[in-house]
Amino acid sequence: MTQALTIDDINAAADRIQPWVHVTPVMQSGSVDEATGAQVHLKCEHLQRSGSFKARGAYNKMLSLTDEQRGAGVVAVSSGNHGAAVALAARSLGVEATVFMPQDAPELKRRATEAYGAGVVTFDRSTPDRDALAIRHSREHGSTIMEPYDDHIVMAGAGTAALELSGQAGFDVVVVPVSGGGLMAGSATALRATLPGVHIVGVEPATANDTERSLEAGEPIEVPDPQTVADGLAIPKPGRLTFPIVAELVDEIVTVEDADTLMAMRFLFERTKQVVEPSGAITLAAAMTGRYRGQSVALMASGGNIGAAQFAALCG
């Protein structure tokens, strides 16, 4: 199969966004190694600008727009991290942004999106076609739709996190959260080019395992209304563009129970003083099962946008 996303795309994205994003650290901890039985390298994308890896794709996409497109503004639909990243990139580049967010989106993520200057419009999460909101706004205002994952430019930006990681640590296995598939597709493309022998694992909540089911079926399968504490991974169906890349390049998909994800969140806070949201802590939860014992493993901590009250409610 010919990939529509290449390492050249990711290298170009890295050059393009370099002035705008952080090189995030890779953390090691004796406590984490002991808890997993592995040598763990935690890629700290929760310390990225806007609090998640999403800044990489948002900047890459917005920097790829023409002056005319930027002048007409951008629009996004997001439950949190993508919206905040779009809002931040828009503010940096002087672009007007509108973000449609579910009424029950985490308060911290909504407040951050507003603080970065985007106009936030709320909607009922049960809305059958949320994409129609952005499409209507785009038609009325001429704005560019900022897709959260199903866009090769966004995927390339997301893949710069793994490209960066490949030069920061040596590892046998890499574990990446998988939802719509943008981070997973970009990461897998980067890693197959830079570390071709590495074992690539995607991890998702057991109650939102659309990628696992889709790979078994050989085509994208929808999990209606997935319920999970990992709100950033509660996407009902893999992306049309991301799925073929994930199917071709990812070695394995594993699932994790929400209780184990919350245990990993609490462990990271108590033992390493890192605040990581459920969608980012799920990779450590997968490793804490002992499945990578004796191996060197890189874990992508994809985001850290969780408020104190919500953290306490989940892990207190």
C-alpha positions as CSV (number, residue, x, y, z in Angstrom):
1,M,0.0,0.0,0.0
2,T,1.3,3.5,-0.8
3,Q,1.1,5.8,2.1
4,A,-0.4,9.2,1.7
5,L,1.8,10.4,4.6
6,T,5.6,10.3,4.4
7,I,8.6,11.1,6.6
8,D,9.3,14.0,4.3
9,D,5.9,15.5,5.3
10,I,6.8,15.1,9.0
11,N,10.3,16.5,8.5
12,A,8.8,19.5,6.7
13,A,6.3,19.9,9.5
14,A,9.0,19.9,12.1
15,D,10.9,22.7,10.3
16,R,7.7,24.7,9.9
17,I,6.5,24.5,13.5
18,Q,9.8,24.7,15.2
19,P,9.6,28.4,16.3
20,W,6.1,27.8,17.7
21,V,6.2,24.6,19.8
22,H,8.3,23.2,22.6
23,V,10.8,20.3,22.3
24,T,9.2,18.3,25.1
25,P,11.4,16.3,27.5
26,V,11.7,12.6,27.9
27,M,11.4,11.6,31.6
28,Q,12.7,8.6,33.4
29,S,11.8,7.5,36.9
30,G,13.0,4.6,39.0
31,S,9.5,4.4,40.5
32,V,7.9,4.0,37.1
33,D,10.5,1.4,36.1
34,E,9.8,-0.6,39.2
35,A,6.0,-0.4,38.7
36,T,6.2,-1.6,35.1
37,G,9.3,-3.9,35.2
38,A,10.5,-2.0,32.2
39,Q,12.9,0.8,31.4
40,V,10.4,3.5,30.7
41,H,10.9,6.7,28.7
42,L,7.9,9.1,29.1
43,K,7.5,11.5,26.3
44,C,6.1,14.5,28.1
45,E,3.7,16.0,25.5
46,H,1.5,17.1,28.5
47,L,4.2,19.9,28.9
48,Q,3.6,21.0,25.3
49,R,2.1,24.4,24.5
50,S,-1.7,24.4,25.1
51,G,-1.1,21.3,27.3
52,S,-1.1,18.6,24.6
53,F,0.4,17.3,21.4
54,K,-2.5,18.9,19.5
55,A,-0.5,22.2,19.3
56,R,1.8,20.5,16.7
57,G,-1.0,19.7,14.2
58,A,-2.8,22.9,14.8
59,Y,0.3,25.0,14.1
60,N,1.3,22.9,11.1
61,K,-2.2,23.3,9.5
62,M,-2.5,27.0,10.2
63,L,1.0,27.8,9.0
64,S,0.1,26.0,5.8
65,L,-2.9,28.2,5.0
66,T,-2.6,31.1,2.6
67,D,-2.9,34.7,3.8
68,E,-6.4,34.8,2.3
69,Q,-7.5,31.7,4.2
70,R,-6.1,33.0,7.4
71,G,-7.9,36.3,6.9
72,A,-11.2,34.4,6.6
73,G,-10.6,32.7,10.0
74,V,-10.8,29.1,11.1
75,V,-13.4,26.9,12.7
76,A,-13.1,23.7,14.7
77,V,-15.3,21.2,16.6
78,S,-13.6,19.8,19.8
79,S,-14.3,18.5,23.3
80,G,-11.1,20.2,24.5
81,N,-7.5,19.7,23.5
82,H,-7.9,20.3,19.8
83,G,-10.0,23.4,20.4
84,A,-7.4,24.9,22.8
85,A,-4.6,24.2,20.4
86,V,-6.5,25.8,17.5
87,A,-7.2,28.8,19.7
88,L,-3.6,29.2,20.7
89,A,-2.3,28.9,17.1
90,A,-4.9,31.3,15.9
91,R,-3.9,33.9,18.5
92,S,-0.2,33.5,17.7
93,L,-0.8,34.0,14.0
94,G,-3.5,36.7,14.2
95,V,-6.3,34.5,13.0
96,E,-9.9,34.6,14.1
97,A,-11.1,31.3,15.5
98,T,-14.4,29.8,16.4
99,V,-14.6,26.5,18.3
100,F,-17.8,24.4,18.8
101,M,-17.5,22.5,22.1
102,P,-19.9,20.1,23.7
103,Q,-21.8,21.5,26.7
104,D,-20.2,18.9,28.9
105,A,-16.6,19.4,27.8
106,P,-14.2,19.7,30.7
107,E,-14.4,23.1,32.2
108,L,-10.6,23.6,32.2
109,K,-10.4,22.9,28.5
110,R,-13.3,25.3,27.7
111,R,-11.8,28.0,29.8
112,A,-8.4,27.6,28.1
113,T,-9.9,27.8,24.6
114,E,-11.7,31.0,25.6
115,A,-8.6,32.4,27.3
116,Y,-6.6,31.9,24.1
117,G,-9.1,34.2,22.3
118,A,-11.4,31.8,20.4
119,G,-15.1,32.3,20.2
120,V,-16.6,29.2,21.9
121,V,-20.1,28.0,20.9
122,T,-21.5,25.1,22.9
123,F,-23.7,22.3,21.6
124,D,-25.4,19.1,22.9
125,R,-23.0,16.2,22.7
126,S,-25.9,14.0,21.4
127,T,-26.0,16.1,18.2
128,P,-26.0,13.5,15.5
129,D,-23.7,15.2,13.1
130,R,-21.3,17.6,14.9
131,D,-19.2,18.1,11.8
132,A,-22.2,19.8,10.2
133,L,-21.7,22.7,12.7
134,A,-18.3,23.5,11.3
135,I,-19.4,22.9,7.7
136,R,-22.3,25.4,8.1
137,H,-20.0,28.0,9.8
138,S,-17.4,27.5,7.0
139,R,-20.0,28.1,4.3
140,E,-21.4,31.2,6.0
141,H,-18.1,32.8,6.8
142,G,-15.6,31.3,4.4
143,S,-13.5,30.0,7.3
144,T,-11.2,27.0,7.0
145,I,-12.2,23.9,9.0
146,M,-9.5,22.7,11.3
147,E,-9.9,18.9,11.4
148,P,-8.7,17.3,14.6
149,Y,-7.0,14.3,13.0
150,D,-8.4,13.3,9.6
151,D,-6.1,15.7,7.7
152,H,-2.6,14.8,6.4
153,I,-1.2,18.1,7.4
154,V,-2.5,17.7,10.9
155,M,-1.2,14.1,11.0
156,A,2.3,15.3,9.9
157,G,2.3,17.9,12.7
158,A,1.3,15.3,15.3
159,G,4.0,12.9,14.0
160,T,6.7,15.4,14.9
161,A,6.3,14.3,18.6
162,A,7.5,10.8,17.7
163,L,10.1,12.1,15.3
164,E,11.5,14.1,18.2
165,L,11.3,11.1,20.5
166,S,13.2,8.9,18.2
167,G,16.3,11.2,18.6
168,Q,15.9,11.5,22.4
169,A,15.9,7.9,23.6
170,G,16.5,4.3,22.6
171,F,13.6,1.9,23.0
172,D,12.2,-1.5,21.8
173,V,8.5,-0.6,22.1
174,V,6.5,2.6,21.8
175,V,3.0,3.0,23.1
176,V,0.8,5.7,21.8
177,P,-2.8,6.6,22.6
178,V,-5.1,6.0,19.7
179,S,-8.5,7.7,19.1
180,G,-9.3,9.3,15.8
181,G,-5.8,8.2,14.8
182,G,-3.9,11.4,13.9
183,L,-1.2,11.0,16.6
184,M,-1.0,7.3,15.9
185,A,-0.7,7.6,12.1
186,G,1.8,10.4,12.4
187,S,3.9,8.6,15.0
188,A,3.9,5.3,13.2
189,T,5.0,7.0,10.0
190,A,7.8,8.8,11.7
191,L,9.0,5.7,13.6
192,R,8.9,3.3,10.7
193,A,11.3,5.7,8.9
194,T,13.6,6.4,11.8
195,L,13.4,3.2,13.9
196,P,12.1,0.5,11.5
197,G,12.5,-2.3,14.0
198,V,10.5,-0.8,16.9
199,H,7.3,-2.5,18.0
200,I,4.5,0.1,17.7
201,V,1.5,-0.3,20.0
202,G,-1.7,1.7,20.1
203,V,-3.7,1.8,23.3
204,E,-7.4,2.8,23.8
205,P,-10.0,2.5,26.5
206,A,-11.8,-0.9,26.7
207,T,-15.1,0.9,26.4
208,A,-14.0,3.0,23.3
209,N,-12.1,0.4,21.3
210,D,-13.2,1.5,17.9
211,T,-9.7,1.0,16.4
212,E,-9.4,-2.6,17.8
213,R,-12.8,-3.5,16.4
214,S,-12.1,-1.8,13.1
215,L,-8.8,-3.7,12.6
216,E,-10.6,-6.9,13.3
217,A,-13.3,-6.1,10.8
218,G,-10.8,-4.7,8.2
219,E,-12.7,-1.4,7.9
220,P,-13.7,1.5,10.2
221,I,-16.3,0.4,12.7
222,E,-18.3,2.7,14.9
223,V,-18.7,2.3,18.7
224,P,-21.8,4.5,19.4
225,D,-21.5,6.9,22.3
226,P,-18.3,5.6,23.8
227,Q,-18.2,6.2,27.6
228,T,-14.8,6.6,29.2
229,V,-12.9,8.8,31.6
230,A,-10.5,9.5,28.8
231,D,-12.6,12.2,27.1
232,G,-9.9,12.8,24.5
233,L,-10.1,9.2,23.3
234,A,-13.9,9.0,23.2
235,I,-14.1,9.1,19.4
236,P,-16.7,6.6,18.0
237,K,-14.9,5.8,14.8
238,P,-11.4,5.9,13.3
239,G,-10.7,8.6,10.7
240,R,-11.1,7.8,7.0
241,L,-7.6,8.9,6.2
242,T,-5.9,7.8,9.4
243,F,-7.3,4.2,9.5
244,P,-5.4,2.8,6.5
245,I,-2.1,4.2,7.9
246,V,-2.7,2.7,11.3
247,A,-3.8,-0.6,9.8
248,E,-0.6,-0.8,7.7
249,L,2.0,0.4,10.2
250,V,0.9,-0.4,13.8
251,D,1.8,-3.8,15.2
252,E,-0.7,-4.1,18.0
253,I,-3.7,-2.5,19.7
254,V,-4.2,-3.0,23.4
255,T,-7.1,-1.9,25.6
256,V,-7.2,-0.6,29.1
257,E,-9.9,-0.4,31.7
258,D,-10.7,3.1,33.0
259,A,-9.9,2.0,36.6
260,D,-6.3,1.2,35.5
261,T,-6.0,4.5,33.7
262,L,-7.0,6.4,36.8
263,M,-4.5,4.4,38.9
264,A,-1.8,5.4,36.4
265,M,-2.8,9.0,36.7
266,R,-2.6,8.9,40.4
267,F,0.7,7.1,40.3
268,L,2.3,9.7,38.0
269,F,1.1,12.5,40.3
270,E,2.2,10.9,43.6
271,R,5.5,9.4,42.5
272,T,6.7,11.7,39.7
273,K,4.8,15.0,40.4
274,Q,3.5,15.0,36.8
275,V,-0.2,15.9,36.1
276,V,-1.4,13.9,33.2
277,E,-5.0,13.6,32.0
278,P,-6.6,10.2,31.4
279,S,-5.9,10.2,27.7
280,G,-2.2,10.7,28.3
281,A,-1.9,8.4,31.4
282,I,-3.4,5.4,29.5
283,T,-0.1,4.5,28.0
284,L,1.4,4.0,31.5
285,A,-1.7,2.0,32.5
286,A,-0.9,-0.3,29.6
287,A,2.7,-0.7,30.8
288,M,1.8,-1.2,34.4
289,T,0.2,-4.6,33.5
290,G,3.7,-5.9,33.1
291,R,3.4,-6.7,29.5
292,Y,6.7,-5.0,28.6
293,R,8.7,-6.4,31.5
294,G,12.4,-6.4,30.8
295,Q,12.1,-4.2,27.7
296,S,12.9,-0.5,27.0
297,V,9.6,1.2,26.3
298,A,8.6,4.7,25.3
299,L,5.2,6.0,26.4
300,M,3.5,9.0,24.9
301,A,1.9,11.1,27.6
302,S,-0.2,13.0,25.1
303,G,-1.8,15.7,27.3
304,G,-2.2,17.1,30.7
305,N,-5.3,19.3,30.6
306,I,-7.2,18.4,33.7
307,G,-8.4,20.8,36.4
308,A,-7.7,20.3,40.2
309,A,-11.4,19.6,41.0
310,Q,-11.8,17.0,38.2
311,F,-8.5,15.3,39.1
312,A,-9.5,15.1,42.8
313,A,-13.0,13.7,41.8
314,L,-11.4,11.0,39.6
315,C,-8.4,10.1,41.7
316,G,-9.1,11.3,45.2
